[in-house]
Amino acid sequence: MISAMALCAAVPAFGQAVNDVMSVSVLPGWRNADGTHVAGIEVRLEPGWKTYWRQPGDAGIPPLFDWSASQNLVDADLVWPEPKVTWILGMRTIGYADRVVFPLLIEAADANPIQLDGHIQMGVCEEICIPVSVRVSAELPGQGRFDATIQSAIDSQVPRSNQTVTCSFAPTEDSMALTLTVPKTSNHPPELVVEVAEHGMWIAEPKVRSGPTGWTAQTEILSPSGQPTAVARNGVRVTAFTGDTSVEYLGCVAPG
């Protein structure tokens, strides 16, 4: 049983096992006609263990991916497959169990192979949550081969809606109160997850109720300084989970 941080040396092949809790592998993927290389990071977890989405919920640890040591890599965008929302002992967690593939859309400097060297930090939980640090390394070929597993993970990301979300802000003594109204896509209250573009913000779990024009949610945003801070409306991201469906809204406008 791991009780602290598991530190793994850089691996020469495509995968790394971490203390019988999880394994991380690189799926080398393929190169598109526009030069984008599509790869995947596959995480397999032992039964009973889970890891987290970019917004992990009340008690999780969000994954962090660092590709700065890579060669022939200009930029890399991570795609987040749809997670599951669960409640444990009154706390909400958002993430993945068993297995998840994170697609990686890479801009290469040229048509040559990419030497992918990554440092991945993520939380894994069973009865306790622990941070794990893994290094992965793989050569991604200049052409490669289409991988249906990676494409399926891309297709499974939460779809984005073009419907409008309204939002209003009000400063409090030590935070910023945020009130949102999202469209009703179900008769059952959704699980709402709120994110903002500003780095380091803590956002409380929204309280959701039915309103005259949609679901109304109230939450608080706390900055690292502990003082109210400006939040850009176009960077507010709301994800609504309702049963087996989910939808994302990017940006919000003032009411009226």
Backbone torsions as a table, in degrees:
resi	resn	phi	psi	omega
1	MET	NA	131.7	177.2
2	ILE	-80.5	136.3	178.6
3	SER	-118.2	-10.0	178.3
4	ALA	-137.1	-137.6	-177.8
5	MET	-97.0	133.6	176.2
6	ALA	-93.1	119.8	-178.9
7	LEU	-109.0	123.1	-176.7
8	CYS	-114.8	137.6	176.7
9	ALA	-69.7	161.8	177.5
10	ALA	-59.4	140.5	-174.5
11	VAL	-104.4	140.4	-178.4
12	PRO	-81.3	-18.8	-177.2
13	ALA	-106.9	-157.3	-172.4
14	PHE	-90.9	-4.7	-173.2
15	GLY	-145.8	167.0	179.1
16	GLN	-150.4	127.3	173.7
17	ALA	-91.8	142.5	-176.3
18	VAL	-121.4	97.0	171.6
19	ASN	47.2	40.6	175.6
20	ASP	62.7	12.9	178.7
21	VAL	-100.4	-41.6	-176.3
22	MET	-154.4	161.5	171.3
23	SER	-133.0	146.9	-179.0
24	VAL	-125.5	129.0	-178.7
25	SER	-132.0	151.4	173.6
26	VAL	-96.9	126.1	171.2
27	LEU	-95.1	114.3	-167.7
28	PRO	-67.0	-28.5	172.2
29	GLY	68.7	-150.6	-169.5
30	TRP	-145.4	166.4	178.7
31	ARG	-106.7	125.5	176.7
32	ASN	-77.0	166.2	-179.7
33	ALA	-61.9	-29.6	179.9
34	ASP	-81.6	2.6	178.8
35	GLY	95.0	-9.9	177.6
36	THR	-69.4	129.3	174.9
37	HIS	-96.3	129.5	-178.6
38	VAL	-107.1	110.1	178.9
39	ALA	-120.3	-176.6	179.5
40	GLY	-149.0	147.6	173.1
41	ILE	-110.9	111.7	-177.4
42	GLU	-97.6	126.2	177.8
43	VAL	-115.8	122.1	174.8
44	ARG	-112.3	132.7	-176.1
45	LEU	-116.4	144.9	174.7
46	GLU	-67.5	155.5	-179.7
47	PRO	-53.9	134.4	178.9
48	GLY	93.0	-15.3	179.9
49	TRP	-97.5	152.5	178.1
50	LYS	-144.2	162.7	173.3
51	THR	-132.0	-175.1	-160.6
52	TYR	-124.1	157.5	174.0
53	TRP	-77.4	176.6	-179.0
54	ARG	-62.9	-29.0	172.9
55	GLN	-116.2	101.1	-165.1
56	PRO	-80.3	-11.0	-175.5
57	GLY	100.0	-155.7	-170.3
58	ASP	-72.5	-32.4	-169.9
59	ALA	-131.3	5.6	-175.7
60	GLY	-90.0	179.9	-179.8
61	ILE	-123.4	118.3	-177.6
62	PRO	-70.4	140.7	177.7
63	PRO	-67.3	147.4	175.2
64	LEU	-127.1	134.2	-177.4
65	PHE	-124.3	125.8	-179.9
66	ASP	-123.2	116.1	-178.8
67	TRP	-110.7	18.5	-171.7
68	SER	-66.2	-20.9	179.7
69	ALA	-85.3	-1.4	-176.8
70	SER	-73.9	159.3	178.0
71	GLN	-116.8	144.7	-175.9
72	ASN	62.9	27.9	178.3
73	LEU	-120.2	120.3	178.6
74	VAL	-90.4	-44.2	-177.6
75	ASP	-156.3	156.7	178.9
76	ALA	-144.5	124.2	177.6
77	ASP	-107.1	127.9	178.8
78	LEU	-90.5	135.7	175.1
79	VAL	-101.8	131.6	-177.2
80	TRP	-100.7	110.1	173.8
81	PRO	-62.2	159.0	-179.2
82	GLU	-60.7	128.1	178.5
83	PRO	-92.3	179.5	173.5
84	LYS	-113.9	142.6	176.3
85	VAL	-98.6	126.6	178.4
86	THR	-131.6	156.2	176.7
87	TRP	-118.0	129.5	178.0
88	ILE	-134.6	118.9	178.3
89	LEU	53.2	41.3	176.5
90	GLY	79.3	6.0	179.4
91	MET	-115.7	138.0	-179.5
92	ARG	-89.7	131.3	173.6
93	THR	-126.2	149.8	-175.8
94	ILE	-131.8	117.9	-177.3
95	GLY	178.9	-148.0	-169.2
96	TYR	-135.7	146.1	174.2
97	ALA	-121.7	160.0	173.6
98	ASP	68.3	-70.0	-173.2
99	ARG	-156.5	139.2	174.4
100	VAL	-145.8	142.6	174.3
101	VAL	-114.3	122.3	175.7
102	PHE	-97.8	107.0	176.3
103	PRO	-64.5	146.6	-178.6
104	LEU	-128.4	116.9	-179.3
105	LEU	-100.6	110.5	-168.6
106	ILE	-110.3	131.3	170.6
107	GLU	-93.2	115.8	-179.8
108	ALA	-91.0	153.6	178.2
109	ALA	-72.8	-32.3	179.8
110	ASP	-152.9	-173.0	-174.0
111	ALA	-81.3	-1.1	-179.9
112	ASN	-73.5	166.2	175.7
113	PRO	-57.6	154.6	177.3
114	ILE	-103.1	130.3	172.0
115	GLN	-93.3	102.9	-177.3
116	LEU	-88.1	118.4	175.6
117	ASP	-127.2	114.9	-174.1
118	GLY	-126.2	148.5	172.7
119	HIS	-116.2	115.3	-175.6
120	ILE	-113.8	127.4	174.6
121	GLN	-118.0	129.2	-179.7
122	MET	-151.0	156.9	175.3
123	GLY	-96.1	139.8	173.4
124	VAL	-126.5	142.8	-173.6
125	CYS	-134.0	142.5	163.7
126	GLU	-126.7	-100.7	172.0
127	GLU	-83.9	-25.6	175.4
128	ILE	-126.2	161.1	176.6
129	CYS	-106.2	136.3	-179.6
130	ILE	-133.8	147.0	173.8
131	PRO	-85.1	140.0	178.8
132	VAL	-127.3	137.6	178.7
133	SER	-119.6	125.8	-175.5
134	VAL	-130.9	139.8	171.8
135	ARG	-110.8	133.6	178.5
136	VAL	-125.5	150.8	-179.2
137	SER	-147.4	135.8	178.9
138	ALA	-161.3	149.5	171.9
139	GLU	-93.1	123.8	179.2
140	LEU	-98.0	117.7	-172.8
141	PRO	-66.1	157.3	-179.1
142	GLY	-63.7	-26.4	177.5
143	GLN	-112.5	-63.7	179.1
144	GLY	76.3	-168.1	-175.9
145	ARG	-138.4	136.9	178.0
146	PHE	-54.7	136.6	-179.0
147	ASP	-123.8	111.4	-177.6
148	ALA	-64.2	-26.8	178.7
149	THR	-64.7	-43.7	178.4
150	ILE	-66.8	-43.8	-179.4
151	GLN	-61.8	-39.5	177.8
152	SER	-61.9	-38.3	178.2
153	ALA	-67.7	-37.4	175.8
154	ILE	-62.5	-44.2	-178.2
155	ASP	-67.1	-20.2	-175.3
156	SER	-89.3	-1.2	179.4
157	GLN	-64.7	155.5	-177.6
158	VAL	-61.9	126.4	-179.5
159	PRO	-70.6	148.6	-179.5
160	ARG	-98.6	134.8	178.8
161	SER	-94.8	150.9	173.6
162	ASN	-98.8	8.7	175.8
163	GLN	-73.5	162.4	-172.4
164	THR	-95.9	136.2	170.5
165	VAL	-109.0	133.5	175.1
166	THR	-99.0	151.5	-179.3
167	CYS	-149.4	147.9	174.5
168	SER	-139.6	146.3	-176.5
169	PHE	-118.4	147.5	176.0
170	ALA	-146.5	122.6	179.3
171	PRO	-68.1	142.3	172.8
172	THR	-116.5	-172.4	-176.3
173	GLU	-60.5	-39.8	-175.9
174	ASP	-136.4	15.1	-178.7
175	SER	-156.9	-173.5	176.0
176	MET	-121.0	122.4	176.6
177	ALA	-83.2	136.4	-179.2
178	LEU	-126.1	127.2	175.5
179	THR	-115.9	127.4	-177.2
180	LEU	-122.3	150.6	168.3
181	THR	-128.1	122.4	-179.3
182	VAL	-115.6	152.8	-179.4
183	PRO	-61.6	150.8	176.0
184	LYS	-85.7	116.5	174.9
185	THR	-110.0	-0.1	-179.4
186	SER	-156.6	158.9	175.5
187	ASN	-81.5	-6.9	-179.7
188	HIS	-104.0	138.5	-179.5
189	PRO	-58.3	133.4	-180.0
190	PRO	-81.5	160.7	164.7
191	GLU	-83.9	116.7	-178.3
192	LEU	-103.8	136.3	174.3
193	VAL	-120.0	126.1	-177.4
194	VAL	-112.0	132.4	175.1
195	GLU	-130.0	156.2	176.4
196	VAL	-130.6	160.1	-177.5
197	ALA	-73.6	-26.3	-177.1
198	GLU	-68.4	135.0	-173.3
199	HIS	-75.7	142.7	169.9
200	GLY	82.2	7.8	-178.3
201	MET	-78.3	141.1	171.1
202	TRP	-100.6	129.9	-177.1
203	ILE	-122.9	124.9	-178.5
204	ALA	-69.6	155.6	175.0
205	GLU	-62.6	125.2	-175.7
206	PRO	-66.6	145.6	171.9
207	LYS	-97.6	120.5	-170.3
208	VAL	-108.9	136.9	174.6
209	ARG	-143.7	162.5	179.4
210	SER	-79.1	133.0	178.1
211	GLY	-120.6	175.5	-176.7
212	PRO	-67.3	-25.5	-176.8
213	THR	-120.4	7.5	-179.4
214	GLY	158.9	-164.9	174.8
215	TRP	-86.1	127.5	178.8
216	THR	-101.4	133.5	-178.5
217	ALA	-128.7	140.3	176.3
218	GLN	-122.1	135.3	179.2
219	THR	-147.8	176.5	177.4
220	GLU	-127.2	143.7	177.6
221	ILE	-116.0	123.4	-178.4
222	LEU	-115.4	126.5	-179.6
223	SER	-86.6	162.1	178.1
224	PRO	-58.6	-28.3	-179.7
225	SER	-79.2	-13.7	-176.9
226	GLY	79.7	10.1	-179.7
227	GLN	-116.3	151.7	175.5
228	PRO	-56.1	144.2	-177.4
229	THR	-142.1	157.1	-179.8
230	ALA	-72.8	142.4	178.5
231	VAL	-127.5	129.1	-179.3
232	ALA	-77.5	128.6	-179.3
233	ARG	-62.0	-38.5	-176.6
234	ASN	-72.6	-8.2	177.3
235	GLY	-101.9	2.6	177.7
236	VAL	-78.6	122.9	-179.9
237	ARG	-116.9	125.3	179.7
238	VAL	-119.1	127.1	174.9
239	THR	-115.6	127.3	-178.5
240	ALA	-110.0	122.3	177.0
241	PHE	-109.0	123.1	179.1
242	THR	-133.7	103.8	-179.5
243	GLY	61.6	-121.2	-178.5
244	ASP	-95.6	8.1	-179.2
245	THR	-118.8	161.1	177.9
246	SER	-152.3	156.7	177.8
247	VAL	-153.1	147.2	-179.4
248	GLU	-116.0	141.8	175.8
249	TYR	-122.3	127.7	179.9
250	LEU	-112.9	120.9	-178.4
251	GLY	89.1	154.5	177.7
252	CYS	-146.9	159.2	-177.6
253	VAL	-123.0	160.3	178.2
254	ALA	-67.5	145.6	177.9
255	PRO	-60.8	149.2	176.2
256	GLY	79.1	NA	NA
